[in-house]
Amino acid sequence: MQATKKANLIFLTGFSTAGKSTIGPILANALGFEFLDVDKEVIDIEKKSVNDIFAEKGEAYFRTIEHEVIRKASERENVIVALGGGSLEHDQSFEVIKQTGTLIYLKSELETLTRRLSAKDDRPMLKNESGEKISAEEVALRVGQLMATREARYLSHALISVYTDKTPIGKTVESLVRQIEKHLKDLSTSSTASPAAGDSEPASSTPSTGAAAPAQAS
């Protein structure tokens, strides 16, 4: 059975440390929505860190639990859902997200992501096969490789794409709120009347300059 697509179900995607867990709660509060962090939900279910789940049970197991969290979240409305950096790589999760909600891509420059990740030790991608933390050079290489495979999917169904390391968090949230509210209004209008040709304006965000914000959570 075809899932129902809900405009007020917002999924935040983006690479690890792009700011999903930092911006998500602020955005949810501004919209009067609830907030759900997929990684935290998986941690609560398993009673283990993401690192430990990957190390003890493997990525496939993690993605299975993650998919169930995303599936349940897709049944809700008026909620901002922060996805994991690799959530969209799971085909079933990607289909659920495409069919049920609105996707927003939070972007950061490769150099920013590498710097933030190099300062952390709680991400599976930062470990080698022996469980040891990799060097900053290896982090940069790994981030580049993962971005090369992930970004096409991030962009493929994102209604809005916005840089989080080029503007302060407050400005980023304000921009997102305006675009989301416009999207909701446009959908409400189109449900009662067919819009005139040329009236629709795509919701997108052009990165602007300003002090970079420390949005470092994934």
For each residue, the residues with C-beta under 8 A, 3 or more apart:
1:
2: 99
3: 74 96 99 100
4: 100
5: 99 100 101
6: 9 77 100 101
7: 102 183 184 187
8: 33 77 78 79 184
9: 6 73 74 76 77 78 79 81 100 101 102
10: 27 33 79 80 81 101 102 104 180
11: 81 83 97 101 102 103 104
12: 20 23 24 27 80 81 82 83 104 106
13: 20 83 87 88 103 104 105 106 154 158
14: 18 19 20 85 105 106 107 108 154 164
15: 18 85 108 113 143 146 147 150 218
16: 84 85 113 117 123 125 218
17: 108 113 116 117 120 216 217 218
18: 14 15 85 106 107 108 113 164 215 218
19: 14 22 23 106 108 164 165 169 172 213 215 216 217
20: 12 13 14 23 24 37 82 83 106 217 218
21: 24 25 37 39 40 82 217 218
22: 19 25 26 169 214 215 216 217
23: 12 19 20 26 27 106 164 169 172 173 176 215
24: 12 20 21 27 28 35 37 80 81 82
25: 21 22 28 29 35 80
26: 22 23 29 30 169 173
27: 10 12 23 24 30 31 33 35 80 173 176 177
28: 24 25 31 33 34 35 79 80
29: 25 26 32 33 35
30: 26 27 173 177
31: 27 28 78 80 177 180 181
32: 29 78
33: 8 10 27 28 29 78 79 80
34: 28 76 78 79 80
35: 24 25 27 28 29 79 80 82
36: 41 73 76 79 80 81 82
37: 20 21 24 40 41 82
38: 41 42 66 69 70 73 81 82 83 84 87
39: 21 42 43 50 66 82 84 218
40: 21 37 43 44
41: 36 37 38 44 45 69
42: 38 39 45 46 50 53 62 65 66 69
43: 39 40 46 47 48 49 50
44: 40 41 47
45: 41 42 65 69
46: 42 43 53 65
47: 43 44
48: 43 52 53 56
49: 43 52 53 122
50: 39 42 43 53 54 62 84 122 123 124
51: 54 55 122 123 124 127
52: 48 49 55 56
53: 42 46 48 49 50 56 57 61 62 65
54: 50 51 57 58 59 62 124
55: 51 52 124 127 131
56: 48 52 53
57: 53 54 61 62
58: 54 61 62
59: 54 62 63 124
60: 63 64
61: 53 57 58 64 65
62: 42 50 53 54 57 58 59 65 66
63: 59 60 66 67 86 89 90 93
64: 60 61 67 68
65: 42 45 46 53 61 62 68 69
66: 38 39 42 62 63 69 70 84 87 90 93
67: 63 64 70 71 90 92 93 96
68: 64 65 71 72
69: 38 41 42 45 65 66 72 73
70: 38 66 67 73 74 81 83 87 93 96 97
71: 67 68 74 75 93 96
72: 68 69 75 76
73: 9 36 38 69 70 76 79 81
74: 3 9 70 71 96 97 99 100 101
75: 71 72
76: 9 34 36 72 73 79
77: 6 8 9
78: 8 9 31 32 33 34
79: 8 9 10 28 33 34 35 36 73 76
80: 10 12 24 25 27 28 31 33 34 35 36
81: 9 10 11 12 24 36 38 70 73 101
82: 12 20 21 24 35 36 37 38 39 218
83: 11 12 13 20 38 70 87 88 97
84: 16 38 39 50 66 87 218
85: 14 15 16 18 146 150 218
86: 63 89 90 146 150
87: 13 38 66 70 83 84 90 93 94 97
88: 13 83 93 94 97 150 153 154
89: 63 86 94 149 150 153
90: 63 66 67 86 87 93 94
91: 94 95
92: 67 95 96
93: 63 66 67 70 71 87 88 90 96 97
94: 87 88 89 90 91 97 98 153
95: 91 92 98 99
96: 3 67 70 71 74 92 93 99 100
97: 11 70 74 83 87 88 93 94 100 101 103 157
98: 94 95 103 157
99: 2 3 5 74 95 96
100: 3 4 5 6 9 74 96 97
101: 5 6 9 10 11 74 81 97
102: 7 9 10 11 159 180 183
103: 11 13 97 98 157 158 159
104: 10 11 12 13 158 159 160 161 162 176 180
105: 13 14 154 155 158 160 161 162
106: 12 13 14 18 19 20 23 162 164
107: 14 18 154 161 162 163 164 207
108: 14 15 17 18 19 112 113 116 163 164 165
109: 112 113 163 165
110: 113 114 140 143 144 147
111: 114 115
112: 108 109 115 116 165 212
113: 15 16 17 18 108 109 110 116 117 143 147
114: 110 111 117 118 136 139 140 143
115: 111 112 118 119
116: 17 108 112 113 119 120 216
117: 16 17 113 114 120 123 125 126 139 143
118: 114 115 136 139
119: 115 116
120: 17 116 117 123 126
121: 126 133
122: 49 50 51 126
123: 16 50 51 117 120 126 218
124: 50 51 54 55 59 127
125: 16 117 142 143 146
126: 117 120 121 122 123 133 134 139
127: 51 55 124 131 132 133 134
128: 131 132 133 134 138
129:
130:
131: 55 127 128
132: 127 128
133: 121 126 127 128
134: 126 127 128 138 139 142
135: 138 139
136: 114 118 139 140
137: 140 141
138: 128 134 135 141 142
139: 114 117 118 126 134 135 136 142 143
140: 110 114 136 137 143 144
141: 137 138 144 145
142: 125 134 138 139 145 146
143: 15 110 113 114 117 125 139 140 146 147
144: 110 140 141 147 148
145: 141 142 148 149
146: 15 85 86 125 142 143 149 150
147: 15 110 113 143 144 150 151
148: 144 145 151
149: 89 145 146 152
150: 15 85 86 88 89 146 147 153 154
151: 147 148 154 155
152: 149 155 156
153: 88 89 94 150 156 157
154: 13 14 88 105 107 150 151 158 161
155: 105 151 152 158 161
156: 152 153
157: 97 98 103 153
158: 13 103 104 105 154 155 161
159: 102 103 104 183 203
160: 104 105 176 179 180 203 204 205
161: 104 105 107 154 155 158 204 205
162: 104 105 106 107 172 175 176 205 207
163: 107 108 109 166 167 172 205 207
164: 14 18 19 23 106 107 108 167 169 172 213 215
165: 19 108 109 112 212 213 215
166: 163 207 208 209 210 212
167: 163 164 171 172 175 207 208 209 210 212 213
168: 171 172 210 211 212 213
169: 19 22 23 26 164 172 173 213 215
170: 173 174 213
171: 167 168 174 175 208 210
172: 19 23 162 163 164 167 168 169 175 176 213 215
173: 23 26 27 30 169 170 176 177
174: 170 171 177 178
175: 162 167 171 172 178 179 205
176: 23 27 104 160 162 172 173 179 180 205
177: 27 30 31 173 174 180 181
178: 174 175 181 182
179: 160 175 176 182 183 203 204 205
180: 10 31 102 104 160 176 177 183 184 203
181: 31 177 178 184 185
182: 178 179 185 186 201 203
183: 7 102 159 179 180 186 187 203
184: 7 8 180 181 187 188
185: 181 182 188 189
186: 182 183 189 190 195 200
187: 7 183 184 190 191
188: 184 185 191 192
189: 185 186 192 193 195
190: 186 187 193 194 195
191: 187 188
192: 188 189
193: 189 190
194: 190
195: 186 189 190 199 200
196: 199
197:
198:
199: 195 196
200: 186 195
201: 182
202:
203: 159 160 179 180 182 183
204: 160 161 179
205: 160 161 162 163 175 176 179
206:
207: 107 162 163 166 167
208: 166 167 171
209: 166 167
210: 166 167 168 171
211: 168
212: 112 165 166 167 168
213: 19 164 165 167 168 169 170 172
214: 22
215: 18 19 22 23 164 165 169 172
216: 17 19 22 116
217: 17 19 20 21 22
218: 15 16 17 18 20 21 39 82 84 85 123
